[in-house]
């Protein structure tokens, strides 16, 4: 694996770990791990670049989802104002 790939993998795992919901967090971590494991079989430079581009889009998606999940976290108690 190249350093770019390892950095992208760590970024994806880091962003997935920010999910407040246990089920979503585990789902994303499992999907990321499976995708990178299956990506080891890619040999063509073009295939690798396409896969990395999709993964970068996934980072953005996970970041947005983590923010939305934190906004609507049902365990977070909001102060009451009158």
PyMOL Python script that loads the backbone (N, CA, C, O; Angstrom):
from pymol import cmd

cmd.read_pdbstr("""\
ATOM      1  N   UNK A   1       0.838  -1.187   0.000  1.00  0.00           N
ATOM      2  CA  UNK A   1       0.000   0.000   0.000  1.00  0.00           C
ATOM      3  C   UNK A   1       0.872   1.236   0.000  1.00  0.00           C
ATOM      4  O   UNK A   1       1.907   1.290   0.665  1.00  0.00           O
ATOM      5  N   UNK A   2       0.443   2.216  -0.748  1.00  0.00           N
ATOM      6  CA  UNK A   2       1.183   3.469  -0.764  1.00  0.00           C
ATOM      7  C   UNK A   2       0.819   4.303   0.461  1.00  0.00           C
ATOM      8  O   UNK A   2      -0.150   4.020   1.165  1.00  0.00           O
ATOM      9  N   UNK A   3       1.615   5.325   0.691  1.00  0.00           N
ATOM     10  CA  UNK A   3       1.360   6.183   1.846  1.00  0.00           C
ATOM     11  C   UNK A   3       0.037   6.923   1.698  1.00  0.00           C
ATOM     12  O   UNK A   3      -0.653   7.158   2.690  1.00  0.00           O
ATOM     13  N   UNK A   4      -0.327   7.295   0.461  1.00  0.00           N
ATOM     14  CA  UNK A   4      -1.620   7.951   0.233  1.00  0.00           C
ATOM     15  C   UNK A   4      -2.764   7.045   0.655  1.00  0.00           C
ATOM     16  O   UNK A   4      -3.723   7.487   1.289  1.00  0.00           O
ATOM     17  N   UNK A   5      -2.654   5.779   0.298  1.00  0.00           N
ATOM     18  CA  UNK A   5      -3.701   4.814   0.607  1.00  0.00           C
ATOM     19  C   UNK A   5      -3.820   4.609   2.107  1.00  0.00           C
ATOM     20  O   UNK A   5      -4.926   4.562   2.644  1.00  0.00           O
ATOM     21  N   UNK A   6      -2.691   4.487   2.782  1.00  0.00           N
ATOM     22  CA  UNK A   6      -2.707   4.292   4.234  1.00  0.00           C
ATOM     23  C   UNK A   6      -3.287   5.521   4.924  1.00  0.00           C
ATOM     24  O   UNK A   6      -4.068   5.397   5.867  1.00  0.00           O
ATOM     25  N   UNK A   7      -2.904   6.708   4.452  1.00  0.00           N
ATOM     26  CA  UNK A   7      -3.430   7.948   5.045  1.00  0.00           C
ATOM     27  C   UNK A   7      -4.942   8.044   4.835  1.00  0.00           C
ATOM     28  O   UNK A   7      -5.679   8.429   5.743  1.00  0.00           O
ATOM     29  N   UNK A   8      -5.396   7.691   3.632  1.00  0.00           N
ATOM     30  CA  UNK A   8      -6.832   7.719   3.341  1.00  0.00           C
ATOM     31  C   UNK A   8      -7.582   6.721   4.214  1.00  0.00           C
ATOM     32  O   UNK A   8      -8.658   7.030   4.725  1.00  0.00           O
ATOM     33  N   UNK A   9      -7.026   5.535   4.388  1.00  0.00           N
ATOM     34  CA  UNK A   9      -7.641   4.523   5.250  1.00  0.00           C
ATOM     35  C   UNK A   9      -7.769   5.041   6.681  1.00  0.00           C
ATOM     36  O   UNK A   9      -8.825   4.906   7.299  1.00  0.00           O
ATOM     37  N   UNK A  10      -6.699   5.632   7.207  1.00  0.00           N
ATOM     38  CA  UNK A  10      -6.734   6.161   8.572  1.00  0.00           C
ATOM     39  C   UNK A  10      -7.728   7.304   8.702  1.00  0.00           C
ATOM     40  O   UNK A  10      -8.411   7.423   9.720  1.00  0.00           O
ATOM     41  N   UNK A  11      -7.813   8.139   7.682  1.00  0.00           N
ATOM     42  CA  UNK A  11      -8.776   9.245   7.700  1.00  0.00           C
ATOM     43  C   UNK A  11     -10.202   8.713   7.717  1.00  0.00           C
ATOM     44  O   UNK A  11     -11.038   9.199   8.479  1.00  0.00           O
ATOM     45  N   UNK A  12     -10.481   7.720   6.883  1.00  0.00           N
ATOM     46  CA  UNK A  12     -11.822   7.137   6.846  1.00  0.00           C
ATOM     47  C   UNK A  12     -12.195   6.503   8.187  1.00  0.00           C
ATOM     48  O   UNK A  12     -13.307   6.700   8.677  1.00  0.00           O
ATOM     49  N   UNK A  13     -11.284   5.753   8.774  1.00  0.00           N
ATOM     50  CA  UNK A  13     -11.553   5.122  10.064  1.00  0.00           C
ATOM     51  C   UNK A  13     -11.754   6.187  11.137  1.00  0.00           C
ATOM     52  O   UNK A  13     -12.635   6.057  11.987  1.00  0.00           O
ATOM     53  N   UNK A  14     -10.946   7.233  11.099  1.00  0.00           N
ATOM     54  CA  UNK A  14     -11.067   8.318  12.084  1.00  0.00           C
ATOM     55  C   UNK A  14     -12.428   9.008  11.974  1.00  0.00           C
ATOM     56  O   UNK A  14     -13.087   9.260  12.982  1.00  0.00           O
ATOM     57  N   UNK A  15     -12.835   9.307  10.757  1.00  0.00           N
ATOM     58  CA  UNK A  15     -14.130   9.966  10.560  1.00  0.00           C
ATOM     59  C   UNK A  15     -15.282   9.037  10.945  1.00  0.00           C
ATOM     60  O   UNK A  15     -16.272   9.489  11.520  1.00  0.00           O
ATOM     61  N   UNK A  16     -15.165   7.769  10.639  1.00  0.00           N
ATOM     62  CA  UNK A  16     -16.221   6.820  10.997  1.00  0.00           C
ATOM     63  C   UNK A  16     -16.343   6.681  12.509  1.00  0.00           C
ATOM     64  O   UNK A  16     -17.439   6.458  13.025  1.00  0.00           O
ATOM     65  N   UNK A  17     -15.235   6.809  13.216  1.00  0.00           N
ATOM     66  CA  UNK A  17     -15.274   6.682  14.676  1.00  0.00           C
ATOM     67  C   UNK A  17     -15.966   7.864  15.336  1.00  0.00           C
ATOM     68  O   UNK A  17     -16.270   7.803  16.528  1.00  0.00           O
ATOM     69  N   UNK A  18     -16.221   8.933  14.600  1.00  0.00           N
ATOM     70  CA  UNK A  18     -16.916  10.104  15.140  1.00  0.00           C
ATOM     71  C   UNK A  18     -18.432   9.944  15.137  1.00  0.00           C
ATOM     72  O   UNK A  18     -19.151  10.787  15.673  1.00  0.00           O
ATOM     73  N   UNK A  19     -18.914   8.868  14.537  1.00  0.00           N
ATOM     74  CA  UNK A  19     -20.354   8.625  14.502  1.00  0.00           C
ATOM     75  C   UNK A  19     -20.867   8.373  15.913  1.00  0.00           C
ATOM     76  O   UNK A  19     -20.304   7.548  16.632  1.00  0.00           O
ATOM     77  N   UNK A  20     -21.915   9.062  16.319  1.00  0.00           N
ATOM     78  CA  UNK A  20     -22.426   8.855  17.677  1.00  0.00           C
ATOM     79  C   UNK A  20     -23.156   7.520  17.853  1.00  0.00           C
ATOM     80  O   UNK A  20     -23.157   6.959  18.949  1.00  0.00           O
ATOM     81  N   UNK A  21     -23.765   7.019  16.805  1.00  0.00           N
ATOM     82  CA  UNK A  21     -24.529   5.778  16.902  1.00  0.00           C
ATOM     83  C   UNK A  21     -23.622   4.571  16.696  1.00  0.00           C
ATOM     84  O   UNK A  21     -22.884   4.505  15.713  1.00  0.00           O
ATOM     85  N   UNK A  22     -23.676   3.628  17.612  1.00  0.00           N
ATOM     86  CA  UNK A  22     -22.831   2.435  17.581  1.00  0.00           C
ATOM     87  C   UNK A  22     -23.001   1.639  16.297  1.00  0.00           C
ATOM     88  O   UNK A  22     -22.016   1.202  15.701  1.00  0.00           O
ATOM     89  N   UNK A  23     -24.240   1.447  15.867  1.00  0.00           N
ATOM     90  CA  UNK A  23     -24.518   0.625  14.686  1.00  0.00           C
ATOM     91  C   UNK A  23     -23.954   1.257  13.414  1.00  0.00           C
ATOM     92  O   UNK A  23     -23.338   0.569  12.600  1.00  0.00           O
ATOM     93  N   UNK A  24     -24.161   2.567  13.239  1.00  0.00           N
ATOM     94  CA  UNK A  24     -23.620   3.246  12.069  1.00  0.00           C
ATOM     95  C   UNK A  24     -22.092   3.231  12.095  1.00  0.00           C
ATOM     96  O   UNK A  24     -21.446   3.000  11.073  1.00  0.00           O
ATOM     97  N   UNK A  25     -21.528   3.479  13.269  1.00  0.00           N
ATOM     98  CA  UNK A  25     -20.069   3.502  13.416  1.00  0.00           C
ATOM     99  C   UNK A  25     -19.471   2.152  13.006  1.00  0.00           C
ATOM    100  O   UNK A  25     -18.521   2.102  12.225  1.00  0.00           O
ATOM    101  N   UNK A  26     -20.023   1.074  13.529  1.00  0.00           N
ATOM    102  CA  UNK A  26     -19.513  -0.261  13.194  1.00  0.00           C
ATOM    103  C   UNK A  26     -19.742  -0.604  11.728  1.00  0.00           C
ATOM    104  O   UNK A  26     -18.897  -1.243  11.100  1.00  0.00           O
ATOM    105  N   UNK A  27     -20.870  -0.189  11.183  1.00  0.00           N
ATOM    106  CA  UNK A  27     -21.152  -0.438   9.768  1.00  0.00           C
ATOM    107  C   UNK A  27     -20.094   0.214   8.885  1.00  0.00           C
ATOM    108  O   UNK A  27     -19.539  -0.431   7.996  1.00  0.00           O
ATOM    109  N   UNK A  28     -19.816   1.500   9.133  1.00  0.00           N
ATOM    110  CA  UNK A  28     -18.841   2.208   8.314  1.00  0.00           C
ATOM    111  C   UNK A  28     -17.439   1.641   8.478  1.00  0.00           C
ATOM    112  O   UNK A  28     -16.714   1.506   7.492  1.00  0.00           O
ATOM    113  N   UNK A  29     -17.048   1.313   9.679  1.00  0.00           N
ATOM    114  CA  UNK A  29     -15.715   0.735   9.900  1.00  0.00           C
ATOM    115  C   UNK A  29     -15.593  -0.600   9.167  1.00  0.00           C
ATOM    116  O   UNK A  29     -14.569  -0.881   8.544  1.00  0.00           O
ATOM    117  N   UNK A  30     -16.632  -1.413   9.245  1.00  0.00           N
ATOM    118  CA  UNK A  30     -16.613  -2.706   8.565  1.00  0.00           C
ATOM    119  C   UNK A  30     -16.554  -2.534   7.050  1.00  0.00           C
ATOM    120  O   UNK A  30     -15.801  -3.238   6.376  1.00  0.00           O
ATOM    121  N   UNK A  31     -17.340  -1.608   6.510  1.00  0.00           N
ATOM    122  CA  UNK A  31     -17.338  -1.359   5.065  1.00  0.00           C
ATOM    123  C   UNK A  31     -15.989  -0.821   4.585  1.00  0.00           C
ATOM    124  O   UNK A  31     -15.497  -1.214   3.527  1.00  0.00           O
ATOM    125  N   UNK A  32     -15.400   0.073   5.365  1.00  0.00           N
ATOM    126  CA  UNK A  32     -14.094   0.636   5.007  1.00  0.00           C
ATOM    127  C   UNK A  32     -13.043  -0.457   4.982  1.00  0.00           C
ATOM    128  O   UNK A  32     -12.263  -0.558   4.035  1.00  0.00           O
ATOM    129  N   UNK A  33     -13.024  -1.268   6.018  1.00  0.00           N
ATOM    130  CA  UNK A  33     -12.034  -2.347   6.104  1.00  0.00           C
ATOM    131  C   UNK A  33     -12.209  -3.335   4.953  1.00  0.00           C
ATOM    132  O   UNK A  33     -11.229  -3.738   4.326  1.00  0.00           O
ATOM    133  N   UNK A  34     -13.446  -3.723   4.677  1.00  0.00           N
ATOM    134  CA  UNK A  34     -13.706  -4.661   3.577  1.00  0.00           C
ATOM    135  C   UNK A  34     -13.303  -4.074   2.226  1.00  0.00           C
ATOM    136  O   UNK A  34     -12.720  -4.768   1.393  1.00  0.00           O
ATOM    137  N   UNK A  35     -13.613  -2.803   2.013  1.00  0.00           N
ATOM    138  CA  UNK A  35     -13.286  -2.162   0.743  1.00  0.00           C
ATOM    139  C   UNK A  35     -11.782  -2.099   0.522  1.00  0.00           C
ATOM    140  O   UNK A  35     -11.300  -2.379  -0.575  1.00  0.00           O
ATOM    141  N   UNK A  36     -11.045  -1.734   1.557  1.00  0.00           N
ATOM    142  CA  UNK A  36      -9.599  -1.661   1.402  1.00  0.00           C
ATOM    143  C   UNK A  36      -8.985  -3.054   1.283  1.00  0.00           C
ATOM    144  O   UNK A  36      -7.995  -3.233   0.574  1.00  0.00           O
ATOM    145  N   UNK A  37      -9.554  -4.024   1.958  1.00  0.00           N
ATOM    146  CA  UNK A  37      -9.056  -5.401   1.831  1.00  0.00           C
ATOM    147  C   UNK A  37      -9.259  -5.903   0.399  1.00  0.00           C
ATOM    148  O   UNK A  37      -8.356  -6.500  -0.186  1.00  0.00           O
ATOM    149  N   UNK A  38     -10.446  -5.657  -0.160  1.00  0.00           N
ATOM    150  CA  UNK A  38     -10.732  -6.073  -1.536  1.00  0.00           C
ATOM    151  C   UNK A  38      -9.947  -5.241  -2.546  1.00  0.00           C
ATOM    152  O   UNK A  38      -9.661  -5.710  -3.648  1.00  0.00           O
ATOM    153  N   UNK A  39      -9.601  -4.019  -2.180  1.00  0.00           N
ATOM    154  CA  UNK A  39      -8.838  -3.150  -3.070  1.00  0.00           C
ATOM    155  C   UNK A  39      -7.397  -3.580  -3.247  1.00  0.00           C
ATOM    156  O   UNK A  39      -6.723  -3.098  -4.157  1.00  0.00           O
ATOM    157  N   UNK A  40      -6.909  -4.469  -2.406  1.00  0.00           N
ATOM    158  CA  UNK A  40      -5.533  -4.954  -2.547  1.00  0.00           C
ATOM    159  C   UNK A  40      -5.351  -5.734  -3.844  1.00  0.00           C
ATOM    160  O   UNK A  40      -4.233  -5.875  -4.339  1.00  0.00           O
ATOM    161  N   UNK A  41      -6.446  -6.234  -4.388  1.00  0.00           N
ATOM    162  CA  UNK A  41      -6.384  -7.017  -5.621  1.00  0.00           C
ATOM    163  C   UNK A  41      -6.262  -6.135  -6.859  1.00  0.00           C
ATOM    164  O   UNK A  41      -5.940  -6.635  -7.937  1.00  0.00           O
ATOM    165  N   UNK A  42      -6.514  -4.823  -6.725  1.00  0.00           N
ATOM    166  CA  UNK A  42      -6.437  -3.930  -7.875  1.00  0.00           C
ATOM    167  C   UNK A  42      -4.991  -3.785  -8.324  1.00  0.00           C
ATOM    168  O   UNK A  42      -4.101  -3.568  -7.502  1.00  0.00           O
ATOM    169  N   UNK A  43      -4.760  -3.904  -9.608  1.00  0.00           N
ATOM    170  CA  UNK A  43      -3.390  -3.831 -10.133  1.00  0.00           C
ATOM    171  C   UNK A  43      -3.212  -2.668 -11.112  1.00  0.00           C
ATOM    172  O   UNK A  43      -2.136  -2.073 -11.164  1.00  0.00           O
ATOM    173  N   UNK A  44      -4.223  -2.343 -11.870  1.00  0.00           N
ATOM    174  CA  UNK A  44      -4.101  -1.273 -12.863  1.00  0.00           C
ATOM    175  C   UNK A  44      -4.096   0.096 -12.201  1.00  0.00           C
ATOM    176  O   UNK A  44      -4.861   0.345 -11.269  1.00  0.00           O
ATOM    177  N   UNK A  45      -3.240   0.974 -12.679  1.00  0.00           N
ATOM    178  CA  UNK A  45      -3.134   2.319 -12.102  1.00  0.00           C
ATOM    179  C   UNK A  45      -4.460   3.076 -12.221  1.00  0.00           C
ATOM    180  O   UNK A  45      -4.850   3.804 -11.308  1.00  0.00           O
ATOM    181  N   UNK A  46      -5.145   2.897 -13.347  1.00  0.00           N
ATOM    182  CA  UNK A  46      -6.424   3.577 -13.548  1.00  0.00           C
ATOM    183  C   UNK A  46      -7.474   3.082 -12.552  1.00  0.00           C
ATOM    184  O   UNK A  46      -8.231   3.880 -12.000  1.00  0.00           O
ATOM    185  N   UNK A  47      -7.519   1.777 -12.323  1.00  0.00           N
ATOM    186  CA  UNK A  47      -8.470   1.206 -11.351  1.00  0.00           C
ATOM    187  C   UNK A  47      -8.185   1.739  -9.948  1.00  0.00           C
ATOM    188  O   UNK A  47      -9.106   2.066  -9.200  1.00  0.00           O
ATOM    189  N   UNK A  48      -6.916   1.822  -9.605  1.00  0.00           N
ATOM    190  CA  UNK A  48      -6.522   2.296  -8.273  1.00  0.00           C
ATOM    191  C   UNK A  48      -6.930   3.753  -8.098  1.00  0.00           C
ATOM    192  O   UNK A  48      -7.456   4.125  -7.049  1.00  0.00           O
ATOM    193  N   UNK A  49      -6.693   4.583  -9.113  1.00  0.00           N
ATOM    194  CA  UNK A  49      -7.043   5.999  -9.020  1.00  0.00           C
ATOM    195  C   UNK A  49      -8.556   6.190  -8.899  1.00  0.00           C
ATOM    196  O   UNK A  49      -9.008   7.052  -8.146  1.00  0.00           O
ATOM    197  N   UNK A  50      -9.339   5.399  -9.627  1.00  0.00           N
ATOM    198  CA  UNK A  50     -10.800   5.477  -9.523  1.00  0.00           C
ATOM    199  C   UNK A  50     -11.259   5.083  -8.125  1.00  0.00           C
ATOM    200  O   UNK A  50     -12.147   5.714  -7.552  1.00  0.00           O
ATOM    201  N   UNK A  51     -10.654   4.044  -7.587  1.00  0.00           N
ATOM    202  CA  UNK A  51     -11.016   3.583  -6.248  1.00  0.00           C
ATOM    203  C   UNK A  51     -10.659   4.631  -5.193  1.00  0.00           C
ATOM    204  O   UNK A  51     -11.432   4.866  -4.264  1.00  0.00           O
ATOM    205  N   UNK A  52      -9.509   5.252  -5.332  1.00  0.00           N
ATOM    206  CA  UNK A  52      -9.109   6.307  -4.388  1.00  0.00           C
ATOM    207  C   UNK A  52     -10.030   7.515  -4.492  1.00  0.00           C
ATOM    208  O   UNK A  52     -10.357   8.134  -3.479  1.00  0.00           O
ATOM    209  N   UNK A  53     -10.451   7.856  -5.707  1.00  0.00           N
ATOM    210  CA  UNK A  53     -11.377   8.977  -5.890  1.00  0.00           C
ATOM    211  C   UNK A  53     -12.715   8.692  -5.213  1.00  0.00           C
ATOM    212  O   UNK A  53     -13.291   9.571  -4.572  1.00  0.00           O
ATOM    213  N   UNK A  54     -13.213   7.449  -5.360  1.00  0.00           N
ATOM    214  CA  UNK A  54     -14.469   7.074  -4.686  1.00  0.00           C
ATOM    215  C   UNK A  54     -14.306   7.131  -3.173  1.00  0.00           C
ATOM    216  O   UNK A  54     -15.225   7.530  -2.457  1.00  0.00           O
ATOM    217  N   UNK A  55     -13.145   6.735  -2.696  1.00  0.00           N
ATOM    218  CA  UNK A  55     -12.898   6.750  -1.247  1.00  0.00           C
ATOM    219  C   UNK A  55     -12.840   8.173  -0.712  1.00  0.00           C
ATOM    220  O   UNK A  55     -13.297   8.435   0.400  1.00  0.00           O
ATOM    221  N   UNK A  56     -12.283   9.093  -1.489  1.00  0.00           N
ATOM    222  CA  UNK A  56     -12.245  10.496  -1.055  1.00  0.00           C
ATOM    223  C   UNK A  56     -13.656  11.063  -0.964  1.00  0.00           C
ATOM    224  O   UNK A  56     -13.957  11.846  -0.063  1.00  0.00           O
ATOM    225  N   UNK A  57     -14.510  10.675  -1.885  1.00  0.00           N
ATOM    226  CA  UNK A  57     -15.913  11.093  -1.825  1.00  0.00           C
ATOM    227  C   UNK A  57     -16.568  10.498  -0.580  1.00  0.00           C
ATOM    228  O   UNK A  57     -17.392  11.147   0.065  1.00  0.00           O
ATOM    229  N   UNK A  58     -16.202   9.278  -0.251  1.00  0.00           N
ATOM    230  CA  UNK A  58     -16.745   8.616   0.935  1.00  0.00           C
ATOM    231  C   UNK A  58     -16.333   9.336   2.212  1.00  0.00           C
ATOM    232  O   UNK A  58     -17.110   9.402   3.164  1.00  0.00           O
ATOM    233  N   UNK A  59     -15.111   9.879   2.241  1.00  0.00           N
ATOM    234  CA  UNK A  59     -14.661  10.642   3.410  1.00  0.00           C
ATOM    235  C   UNK A  59     -15.596  11.818   3.634  1.00  0.00           C
ATOM    236  O   UNK A  59     -16.035  12.061   4.757  1.00  0.00           O
ATOM    237  N   UNK A  60     -15.902  12.550   2.565  1.00  0.00           N
ATOM    238  CA  UNK A  60     -16.793  13.704   2.675  1.00  0.00           C
ATOM    239  C   UNK A  60     -18.189  13.279   3.130  1.00  0.00           C
ATOM    240  O   UNK A  60     -18.806  13.947   3.959  1.00  0.00           O
ATOM    241  N   UNK A  61     -18.677  12.182   2.592  1.00  0.00           N
ATOM    242  CA  UNK A  61     -19.999  11.686   2.974  1.00  0.00           C
ATOM    243  C   UNK A  61     -20.033  11.313   4.453  1.00  0.00           C
ATOM    244  O   UNK A  61     -20.976  11.665   5.162  1.00  0.00           O
ATOM    245  N   UNK A  62     -19.013  10.607   4.917  1.00  0.00           N
ATOM    246  CA  UNK A  62     -18.967  10.196   6.322  1.00  0.00           C
ATOM    247  C   UNK A  62     -18.852  11.413   7.230  1.00  0.00           C
ATOM    248  O   UNK A  62     -19.467  11.448   8.295  1.00  0.00           O
ATOM    249  N   UNK A  63     -18.069  12.416   6.820  1.00  0.00           N
ATOM    250  CA  UNK A  63     -17.947  13.632   7.624  1.00  0.00           C
ATOM    251  C   UNK A  63     -19.298  14.321   7.776  1.00  0.00           C
ATOM    252  O   UNK A  63     -19.675  14.727   8.875  1.00  0.00           O
ATOM    253  N   UNK A  64     -20.024  14.451   6.668  1.00  0.00           N
ATOM    254  CA  UNK A  64     -21.349  15.082   6.740  1.00  0.00           C
ATOM    255  C   UNK A  64     -22.300  14.270   7.603  1.00  0.00           C
ATOM    256  O   UNK A  64     -23.045  14.828   8.407  1.00  0.00           O
ATOM    257  N   UNK A  65     -22.276  12.960   7.438  1.00  0.00           N
ATOM    258  CA  UNK A  65     -23.175  12.102   8.207  1.00  0.00           C
ATOM    259  C   UNK A  65     -22.852  12.158   9.700  1.00  0.00           C
ATOM    260  O   UNK A  65     -23.758  12.128  10.532  1.00  0.00           O
ATOM    261  N   UNK A  66     -21.573  12.239  10.039  1.00  0.00           N
ATOM    262  CA  UNK A  66     -21.177  12.321  11.444  1.00  0.00           C
ATOM    263  C   UNK A  66     -21.666  13.633  12.058  1.00  0.00           C
ATOM    264  O   UNK A  66     -22.115  13.651  13.204  1.00  0.00           O
ATOM    265  N   UNK A  67     -21.583  14.716  11.310  1.00  0.00           N
ATOM    266  CA  UNK A  67     -22.055  16.014  11.805  1.00  0.00           C
ATOM    267  C   UNK A  67     -23.560  15.978  12.027  1.00  0.00           C
ATOM    268  O   UNK A  67     -24.051  16.433  13.060  1.00  0.00           O
ATOM    269  N   UNK A  68     -24.290  15.437  11.061  1.00  0.00           N
ATOM    270  CA  UNK A  68     -25.748  15.342  11.201  1.00  0.00           C
ATOM    271  C   UNK A  68     -26.105  14.443  12.379  1.00  0.00           C
ATOM    272  O   UNK A  68     -27.015  14.754  13.148  1.00  0.00           O
ATOM    273  N   UNK A  69     -25.393  13.337  12.519  1.00  0.00           N
ATOM    274  CA  UNK A  69     -25.653  12.427  13.633  1.00  0.00           C
ATOM    275  C   UNK A  69     -25.404  13.086  14.983  1.00  0.00           C
ATOM    276  O   UNK A  69     -26.130  12.826  15.943  1.00  0.00           O
ATOM    277  N   UNK A  70     -24.385  13.935  15.064  1.00  0.00           N
ATOM    278  CA  UNK A  70     -24.099  14.634  16.313  1.00  0.00           C
ATOM    279  C   UNK A  70     -25.139  15.701  16.608  1.00  0.00           C
ATOM    280  O   UNK A  70     -25.443  15.967  17.771  1.00  0.00           O
ATOM    281  N   UNK A  71     -25.687  16.316  15.562  1.00  0.00           N
ATOM    282  CA  UNK A  71     -26.717  17.338  15.763  1.00  0.00           C
ATOM    283  C   UNK A  71     -27.995  16.744  16.345  1.00  0.00           C
ATOM    284  O   UNK A  71     -28.666  17.372  17.163  1.00  0.00           O
ATOM    285  N   UNK A  72     -28.320  15.541  15.920  1.00  0.00           N
ATOM    286  CA  UNK A  72     -29.563  14.916  16.326  1.00  0.00           C
ATOM    287  C   UNK A  72     -29.351  13.733  17.256  1.00  0.00           C
ATOM    288  O   UNK A  72     -30.148  12.794  17.260  1.00  0.00           O
ATOM    289  N   UNK A  73     -28.293  13.769  18.037  1.00  0.00           N
ATOM    290  CA  UNK A  73     -27.997  12.706  18.988  1.00  0.00           C
ATOM    291  C   UNK A  73     -29.042  12.736  20.099  1.00  0.00           C
ATOM    292  O   UNK A  73     -29.169  13.736  20.806  1.00  0.00           O
ATOM    293  N   UNK A  74     -29.785  11.651  20.254  1.00  0.00           N
ATOM    294  CA  UNK A  74     -30.863  11.623  21.247  1.00  0.00           C
ATOM    295  C   UNK A  74     -30.335  11.497  22.674  1.00  0.00           C
ATOM    296  O   UNK A  74     -31.094  11.694  23.623  1.00  0.00           O
ATOM    297  N   UNK A  75     -29.071  11.177  22.847  1.00  0.00           N
ATOM    298  CA  UNK A  75     -28.514  11.055  24.198  1.00  0.00           C
ATOM    299  C   UNK A  75     -28.023  12.388  24.740  1.00  0.00           C
ATOM    300  O   UNK A  75     -27.778  12.530  25.938  1.00  0.00           O
ATOM    301  N   UNK A  76     -27.882  13.358  23.856  1.00  0.00           N
ATOM    302  CA  UNK A  76     -27.422  14.674  24.252  1.00  0.00           C
ATOM    303  C   UNK A  76     -28.599  15.460  24.842  1.00  0.00           C
ATOM    304  O   UNK A  76     -29.653  15.566  24.215  1.00  0.00           O
ATOM    305  N   UNK A  77     -28.421  15.998  26.026  1.00  0.00           N
ATOM    306  CA  UNK A  77     -29.480  16.741  26.693  1.00  0.00           C
ATOM    307  C   UNK A  77     -29.331  18.226  26.368  1.00  0.00           C
ATOM    308  O   UNK A  77     -28.275  18.823  26.581  1.00  0.00           O
ATOM    309  N   UNK A  78     -30.389  18.793  25.859  1.00  0.00           N
ATOM    310  CA  UNK A  78     -30.373  20.190  25.499  1.00  0.00           C
ATOM    311  C   UNK A  78     -30.910  21.016  26.674  1.00  0.00           C
ATOM    312  O   UNK A  78     -31.862  20.601  27.335  1.00  0.00           O
ATOM    313  N   UNK A  79     -30.307  22.177  26.937  1.00  0.00           N
ATOM    314  CA  UNK A  79     -30.794  23.005  28.049  1.00  0.00           C
ATOM    315  C   UNK A  79     -32.149  23.616  27.702  1.00  0.00           C
ATOM    316  O   UNK A  79     -32.409  23.980  26.555  1.00  0.00           O
ATOM    317  N   UNK A  80     -32.981  23.717  28.686  1.00  0.00           N
ATOM    318  CA  UNK A  80     -34.297  24.320  28.495  1.00  0.00           C
ATOM    319  C   UNK A  80     -34.205  25.822  28.728  1.00  0.00           C
ATOM    320  O   UNK A  80     -33.615  26.268  29.712  1.00  0.00           O
ATOM    321  N   UNK A  81     -34.781  26.588  27.835  1.00  0.00           N
ATOM    322  CA  UNK A  81     -34.797  28.037  27.993  1.00  0.00           C
ATOM    323  C   UNK A  81     -36.242  28.492  28.034  1.00  0.00           C
ATOM    324  O   UNK A  81     -37.116  27.928  27.376  1.00  0.00           O
ATOM    325  N   UNK A  82     -36.463  29.503  28.806  1.00  0.00           N
ATOM    326  CA  UNK A  82     -37.824  30.040  28.924  1.00  0.00           C
ATOM    327  C   UNK A  82     -37.850  31.479  28.555  1.00  0.00           C
ATOM    328  O   UNK A  82     -38.908  32.107  28.592  1.00  0.00           O
TER     329      UNK A  82
END
""", "prot")
cmd.dss("prot")
cmd.show_as("cartoon", "prot")
cmd.util.cbc("prot")
cmd.orient("prot")
